[in-house]
Amino acid sequence: MSNSIEDLLLSAPRLQGARDRHGVPVGLFKEKRPSPSTPIDKTSAAAKMIIDAEATERADKTARLKAAREARDQDR
């Protein structure tokens, strides 16, 4: 019987499902989101949400325009 690390790793059961860096299944524990506590934190969080939403809309619009431009250029 060999006790090399390779043999032990081969005989160990494989982890299934998503796991975090500590090997704990993701979603096993409820994640706590830190709530903004000061008015500045609340304002910053609201501004970040607005900026992220605008960035998403801008990326979608850019993709639509690029697809339309490529379709137009293929017809030429």
C-alpha positions in Angstrom: 0.0 0.0 0.0 1.4 3.3 -1.1 0.8 6.5 0.9 2.0 9.1 -1.6 0.0 12.3 -1.9 -0.9 11.4 -5.5 -2.6 8.2 -4.3 -4.4 10.0 -1.6 -5.7 12.6 -3.9 -6.8 10.1 -6.4 -8.8 8.1 -3.8 -10.4 11.2 -2.3 -14.0 12.0 -3.4 -14.3 14.9 -5.8 -16.0 18.0 -4.6 -19.3 18.7 -6.5 -21.0 22.0 -6.9 -19.7 25.5 -6.4 -17.6 26.0 -3.4 -15.9 29.0 -2.0 -12.1 29.3 -1.3 -12.5 27.4 2.0 -14.4 24.5 0.4 -17.7 25.4 1.9 -20.6 24.9 -0.6 -21.7 28.3 -1.9 -25.2 29.2 -0.6 -24.8 27.1 2.5 -24.7 30.1 4.7 -26.7 33.2 4.1 -24.4 36.0 2.9 -24.7 39.2 4.9 -24.6 42.4 2.9 -23.2 45.3 4.8 -25.9 48.0 5.0 -24.8 51.6 4.6 -24.8 53.2 8.0 -24.0 56.8 7.4 -25.8 59.2 5.0 -22.6 59.4 2.9 -22.5 55.6 2.6 -26.2 55.6 1.6 -25.6 58.3 -1.0 -22.5 56.5 -2.4 -24.4 53.2 -2.6 -27.3 54.9 -4.5 -24.9 56.7 -6.8 -23.1 53.4 -7.6 -26.4 51.7 -8.4 -27.3 54.6 -10.8 -23.9 54.6 -12.5 -24.0 50.8 -12.9 -27.5 50.9 -14.4 -26.4 53.6 -16.8 -23.3 51.7 -17.8 -25.4 48.6 -18.5 -27.8 50.6 -20.6 -24.9 52.2 -22.5 -23.3 48.8 -23.2 -26.6 47.4 -24.5 -27.1 50.5 -26.7 -23.6 50.2 -28.0 -24.1 46.5 -28.9 -27.4 47.3 -30.7 -25.8 50.1 -32.7 -22.8 48.0 -33.6 -25.1 45.1 -34.8 -27.1 47.6 -36.8 -24.0 49.2 -38.3 -22.6 45.7 -39.3 -25.9 44.7 -40.8 -26.0 48.0 -42.8 -22.4 47.6 -44.0 -23.0 44.0 -45.1 -25.8 45.2 -47.5 -23.4 47.5 -49.3 
